[in-house]
Amino acid sequence: MESKEMPVGDKLILRGLLFHGFHGVKPEEKKLGQKFFVDVDAWLDLSAAGKSDDLSDTISYTDIYRIVREVVDGPSQNLLESVAHLIANTTLIKYPQITAIRVKVGKPHVAVHGTIDHLGVEILRYNKVDRQA
């Protein structure tokens, strides 16, 4: 397994995105749907945007939001791991200037015996261009 340090530096942050989707392995999850929370961190150099104050020197938060919405509102996936992977992979492909992305996907309504805020997954993916051989 590849060992990498946590990314450091500039990042775009999207927190608490809330959607209704139809992901899960149980038939009622696919039929009725449920709430999904998503957080995204996207690492990229923001120094040019900081100097220029020009949107063309960065990535708009709304563009990343749209990718998240399209995935969560899109075709049903069995696993949250798949939902997170699709968000990360789509974002890295569309925006090669992103060096790493962390995606958290959670759902608050899970059939467990106990009190929870939500259960979910968190993945960290790196842009293939930045991977060292």
C-alpha positions as CSV (number, residue, x, y, z in Angstrom):
1,M,0.0,0.0,0.0
2,E,1.3,3.4,-0.9
3,S,2.5,5.6,2.0
4,K,1.9,9.3,1.6
5,E,1.9,12.2,4.0
6,M,-1.2,14.2,4.5
7,P,-1.4,17.0,1.9
8,V,-0.4,20.4,3.2
9,G,-0.9,23.9,1.8
10,D,-3.7,25.7,0.2
11,K,-7.1,24.1,-0.2
12,L,-10.7,24.8,-1.1
13,I,-13.1,23.7,1.6
14,L,-16.8,22.7,1.2
15,R,-18.5,21.7,4.4
16,G,-22.0,20.4,5.3
17,L,-23.3,19.8,1.8
18,L,-26.7,18.1,2.2
19,F,-28.5,16.1,-0.4
20,H,-31.3,13.5,-0.7
21,G,-30.0,10.4,-2.5
22,F,-30.9,6.8,-3.1
23,H,-27.7,5.0,-2.2
24,G,-27.4,1.9,0.0
25,V,-27.7,-1.9,-0.1
26,K,-31.2,-2.1,1.4
27,P,-34.2,-2.0,-0.9
28,E,-35.8,0.8,1.2
29,E,-32.7,2.9,0.8
30,K,-33.0,2.7,-2.9
31,K,-36.7,3.3,-3.0
32,L,-37.2,6.0,-0.3
33,G,-33.8,7.5,-0.3
34,Q,-32.2,9.4,2.6
35,K,-30.1,12.4,3.6
36,F,-26.4,12.4,2.8
37,F,-23.8,14.9,4.2
38,V,-20.7,15.6,2.2
39,D,-17.5,17.5,3.0
40,V,-14.8,18.1,0.4
41,D,-11.2,19.4,0.8
42,A,-9.4,20.1,-2.5
43,W,-5.7,21.0,-2.4
44,L,-4.3,23.2,-5.0
45,D,-2.0,26.3,-5.2
46,L,-4.2,29.4,-4.5
47,S,-1.4,31.9,-4.6
48,A,-2.2,33.2,-8.1
49,A,-5.8,33.8,-7.1
50,G,-4.7,35.5,-3.9
51,K,-2.6,37.9,-5.9
52,S,-4.9,38.5,-8.8
53,D,-8.3,38.4,-7.1
54,D,-9.5,36.7,-10.3
55,L,-11.8,33.7,-10.3
56,S,-10.1,32.4,-13.4
57,D,-7.0,31.7,-11.2
58,T,-8.8,29.2,-9.0
59,I,-11.7,26.7,-9.1
60,S,-15.1,28.0,-8.2
61,Y,-16.6,26.3,-5.1
62,T,-19.9,26.0,-7.1
63,D,-18.2,23.9,-9.7
64,I,-17.1,21.3,-7.1
65,Y,-20.5,21.6,-5.5
66,R,-22.1,20.7,-8.9
67,I,-20.0,17.6,-9.1
68,V,-21.0,16.5,-5.6
69,R,-24.7,17.1,-6.4
70,E,-24.5,15.2,-9.7
71,V,-23.0,12.2,-8.0
72,V,-25.3,12.1,-5.0
73,D,-28.4,12.9,-7.0
74,G,-27.2,10.5,-9.7
75,P,-27.5,6.7,-10.2
76,S,-27.8,4.7,-7.0
77,Q,-24.6,3.2,-5.6
78,N,-24.6,0.4,-3.0
79,L,-21.7,1.8,-1.0
80,L,-20.8,5.2,0.4
81,E,-17.2,4.2,-0.7
82,S,-18.5,4.3,-4.3
83,V,-20.2,7.7,-3.8
84,A,-17.0,9.2,-2.3
85,H,-14.8,7.7,-5.1
86,L,-17.0,9.0,-7.9
87,I,-16.9,12.5,-6.3
88,A,-13.1,12.4,-5.9
89,N,-12.4,10.8,-9.3
90,T,-14.7,13.1,-11.2
91,T,-13.2,16.2,-9.5
92,L,-9.6,15.2,-10.1
93,I,-10.3,14.4,-13.8
94,K,-12.1,17.7,-14.4
95,Y,-9.6,19.8,-12.4
96,P,-6.0,18.5,-12.9
97,Q,-4.6,21.5,-10.9
98,I,-6.0,19.8,-7.8
99,T,-3.1,17.8,-6.2
100,A,-5.2,15.9,-3.7
101,I,-8.8,15.7,-2.6
102,R,-10.5,14.4,0.6
103,V,-14.2,13.5,0.4
104,K,-16.3,12.6,3.4
105,V,-19.8,11.1,2.9
106,G,-22.1,10.5,5.8
107,K,-25.6,9.4,6.4
108,P,-27.5,10.2,9.6
109,H,-30.2,7.7,9.4
110,V,-28.6,4.3,9.8
111,A,-30.2,1.2,11.3
112,V,-28.0,0.7,14.3
113,H,-28.9,0.2,17.9
114,G,-27.5,3.3,19.5
115,T,-27.3,7.1,19.3
116,I,-25.2,8.5,16.4
117,D,-24.8,11.7,14.6
118,H,-24.0,10.0,11.4
119,L,-21.9,7.1,9.9
120,G,-19.9,7.4,6.8
121,V,-16.6,7.2,5.0
122,E,-13.6,9.5,4.3
123,I,-11.3,9.0,1.4
124,L,-8.1,10.8,0.3
125,R,-7.0,10.6,-3.3
126,Y,-4.1,12.1,-5.1
127,N,-3.8,13.4,-8.6
128,K,-2.0,10.8,-10.6
129,V,0.3,13.5,-12.2
130,D,1.7,14.2,-8.7
131,R,2.4,10.6,-7.7
132,Q,6.1,9.7,-7.3
133,A,7.1,6.4,-8.9
